[in-house]
Amino acid sequence: MVVGCCSIKLVLHGNRSLKGKRSVLRTIKDRMKNKFNISVSEVGDQDVWQVLHLGIAAVSSDFRYMEGLMAQVVHFIDNLHLAEMSHQESKIIRFGDDEL
């Protein structure tokens, strides 16, 4: 089993309310869930209106597929142009005895 995790921080320039932040979050989550088979959640900075911290996870049996998927997810979010990506970190972990 291969698990891909990604942490992405986005800066919402000019955002002045929690309602505006939630709108951007909902748009990103909906578009990503329609395009990819992944889980998305806000994992930090919930009280900061100008920062959106996303946690993304996916499971597969293929390590190379997971590498490509995580790269596509980061590229997709960056190309939405809804916010500026300030930090991105991805990690892919293998579980189990099988070498893939």
Contact map, one row per residue, 1 for C-alpha under 8 A:
1110000000000000000000000000000000000000000000000000000000111100000000000000000000000000000001110000
1111000000000000000000000000000000000000000000000000000000111110010000000000000000000000000111100000
1111100000000000000000000000000000000000000000000000000011110000010000000000000000000000000111100000
0111110000000000000000000000000000000000000000000000000111100000011001000000000000000000011110000000
0011111000000000000000000000000000000000000000000000001111000000000001000000000000000000011100000000
0001111100000000000000000000000000000000000000000000001110000000000001000000000000000001111000000000
0000111110000000000000000000000000000000000000000000111100000000000000000000000000000011110000000000
0000011111000000000000000000000000000000000000000000111000000000000000000100000000001111100000000000
0000001111100000000000000000000000000000000000000011110000000000000000000000000000001111000000000000
0000000111110000000000000000000000000000000000000011100000000000000000000000000000111110000000000000
0000000011111000000000000000000000000000000000000111000000000000000000000000000000111100000000000000
0000000001111110000010000000000000000000000000001111000000000000000000000000000001110000000000000000
0000000000111110000000000000000000000000000000000100000000000000000000000000000000110000000000000000
0000000000011111000000000000000000000000000000000100000000000000000000000000000000000000000000000000
0000000000011111100110000000000000000000000000001100000000000000000000000000000000000000000000000000
0000000000000111110100000000000000000000000000001100000000000000000000000000000000000000000000000000
0000000000000011111110000000000000000000000000001000000000000000000000000000000000000000000000000000
0000000000000001111111000000000000000000000000111000000000000000000000000000000000000000000000000000
0000000000000000111111100000000000000000000000000000000000000000000000000000000000000000000000000000
0000000000000011111111110000000000000000000000001000000000000000000000000000000000000000000000000000
0000000000010010111111111000000000000000000000001101000000000000000000000000000000000000000000000000
0000000000000000011111111100000000000000000000000000000000000000000000000000000000000000000000000000
0000000000000000001111111110000000000000000000000000000000000000000000000000000000000000000000000000
0000000000000000000111111111000000000000000000000000000000000000000000000000000001000000000000000000
0000000000000000000011111111100000000000010000000001000000000000000000000000000000000000000000000000
0000000000000000000001111111110000000000000000000000000000000000000000000000000000000000000000000000
0000000000000000000000111111111000000000000000000000000000000000000000000000000000000000000000000000
0000000000000000000000011111111100000000000000000000000000000000000000000000100000000000000000000000
0000000000000000000000001111111110000001100000000000000000000000000000000000000000000000000000000000
0000000000000000000000000111111111000000000000000000000000000000000000000000000000000000000000000000
0000000000000000000000000011111111100000000000000000000000000000000000000000000000000000000000000000
0000000000000000000000000001111111110100000000000000000000000000000000001000000000000000000000000000
0000000000000000000000000000111111111111000000000000000000000000000000000000000000000000000000000000
0000000000000000000000000000011111111000000000000000000000000000000000000000000000000000000000000000
0000000000000000000000000000001111111000000000000000000000000000000000000000000000000000000000000000
0000000000000000000000000000000111111100000000000000000000000000000000001000000000000000000000000000
0000000000000000000000000000000011111110000000000000000001000000000000000000000000000000000000000000
0000000000000000000000000000000110011111000000000000000111000000000000000000000000000000000000000000
0000000000000000000000000000000010001111100000000000000111000000000000000000000000000000000000000000
0000000000000000000000000000100010000111110000000000011110000000000000000000000000000000000000000000
0000000000000000000000000000100000000011111000000000011100000000000000000000000000000000000000000000
0000000000000000000000001000000000000001111101000001111000000000000000000000000000000000000000000000
0000000000000000000000000000000000000000111111000000111000000000000000000000000000000000000000000000
0000000000000000000000000000000000000000011111000001110000000000000000000000000000000000000000000000
0000000000000000000000000000000000000000001111110011100000000000000000000000000000000000000000000000
0000000000000000000000000000000000000000011111111001100000000000000000000000000000000000000000000000
0000000000000000010000000000000000000000000011111000000000000000000000000000000000000000000000000000
0000000000000000010000000000000000000000000011111111000000000000000000000000000000000000000000000000
0000000000010011110110000000000000000000000001111111000000000000000000000000000000000000000000000000
0000000000111111000010000000000000000000000000011111000000000000000000000000000000000000000000000000
0000000011110000000000000000000000000000000010011111100000000000000000000000000000000000000000000000
0000000011110000000010001000000000000000010111011111110000000000000000000000000000000000000000000000
0000001111000000000000000000000000000000011111000011111000000000000000000000000000000000000000000000
0000001110000000000000000000000000000001111100000001111100000000000000000000000000000000000000000000
0000111100000000000000000000000000000001111000000000111110000000000000000000000000000000000000000000
0001111000000000000000000000000000000111100000000000011111000000000000000000000000000000000000000000
0011110000000000000000000000000000000111000000000000001111100000000000000000000000000000000000000000
0011100000000000000000000000000000001110000000000000000111110000010000000000000000000000000000000000
1111000000000000000000000000000000000000000000000000000011111000010000000000000000000000000000000000
1110000000000000000000000000000000000000000000000000000001111110110000000000000000000000000000000000
1100000000000000000000000000000000000000000000000000000000111110000000000000000000000000000000000001
1100000000000000000000000000000000000000000000000000000000011111110000000000000000000000000000000001
0100000000000000000000000000000000000000000000000000000000011111111000000000000000000000000101000001
0000000000000000000000000000000000000000000000000000000000000111111100000000000000000000000000000000
0000000000000000000000000000000000000000000000000000000000010111111110000000000000000000000000000000
0111000000000000000000000000000000000000000000000000000001110111111111000000000000000000000100000000
0001000000000000000000000000000000000000000000000000000000000011111111100000000000000000000100000000
0000000000000000000000000000000000000000000000000000000000000001111111110000000000000000000000000000
0000000000000000000000000000000000000000000000000000000000000000111111111000000000000000000000000000
0001110000000000000000000000000000000000000000000000000000000000011111111100000000000000010000000000
0000000000000000000000000000000000000000000000000000000000000000001111111110000000000000000000000000
0000000000000000000000000000000000000000000000000000000000000000000111111111000000000000000000000000
0000000000000000000000000000000100010000000000000000000000000000000011111111100000000000000000000000
0000000100000000000000000000000000000000000000000000000000000000000001111111110000000001000000000000
0000000000000000000000000000000000000000000000000000000000000000000000111111111000000000000000000000
0000000000000000000000000000000000000000000000000000000000000000000000011111111100000000000000000000
0000000000000000000000000001000000000000000000000000000000000000000000001111111110000000000000000000
0000000000000000000000000000000000000000000000000000000000000000000000000111111110111000000000000000
0000000000000000000000000000000000000000000000000000000000000000000000000011111110000000000000000000
0000000000000000000000000000000000000000000000000000000000000000000000000001111111100000000000000000
0000000000000000000000000000000000000000000000000000000000000000000000000000111111110000000000000000
0000000000010000000000010000000000000000000000000000000000000000000000000000000111110000000000000000
0000000001111000000000000000000000000000000000000000000000000000000000000000010111111000000000000000
0000000001111000000000000000000000000000000000000000000000000000000000000000010011111100000000000000
0000000111100000000000000000000000000000000000000000000000000000000000000000010000111111000000000000
0000000111100000000000000000000000000000000000000000000000000000000000000000000000011111000000000000
0000001111000000000000000000000000000000000000000000000000000000000000000000000000001111100000000000
0000011110000000000000000000000000000000000000000000000000000000000000000100000000001111110000000000
0000011100000000000000000000000000000000000000000000000000000000000000000000000000000011111000000000
0001111000000000000000000000000000000000000000000000000000000000000001000000000000000001111100000000
0001110000000000000000000000000000000000000000000000000000000000000000000000000000000000111110000000
0111100000000000000000000000000000000000000000000000000000000010011000000000000000000000011111000000
0111000000000000000000000000000000000000000000000000000000000000000000000000000000000000001111100000
1110000000000000000000000000000000000000000000000000000000000010000000000000000000000000000111110000
1110000000000000000000000000000000000000000000000000000000000000000000000000000000000000000011111000
1000000000000000000000000000000000000000000000000000000000000000000000000000000000000000000001111100
0000000000000000000000000000000000000000000000000000000000000000000000000000000000000000000000111110
0000000000000000000000000000000000000000000000000000000000000000000000000000000000000000000000011111
0000000000000000000000000000000000000000000000000000000000000000000000000000000000000000000000001111
0000000000000000000000000000000000000000000000000000000000001110000000000000000000000000000000000111
